[in-house]
Amino acid sequence: MLSIEKFGQRLAYLRSVSHLTQREVAAYCSVTVQAVSKWERGLSCPDLLMLDDLARVLRVEIKDFFE
């Protein structure tokens, strides 16, 4: 089972290799920069419906968040 912390670490990694800032991801997903920061730090996680938007902006598949 994937923890919120591991998901956040994976999200941060995928964002960094995509050369995007938290601000760019937030704007694309219509959330605040603080929300993206909390996701990456494992303090919260995005709504399941948000995963499609995140995958699209990072140019990955949803399964890539969980590997």
Buried (B, 14 or more C-beta within 10 A) or exposed (E): EEEBEEBBBBBBEBBEEEEBEBEBBBBBBEBEBEBBBBBBBBEEBBEEEBBEBBBEBBEBEEEBBEE
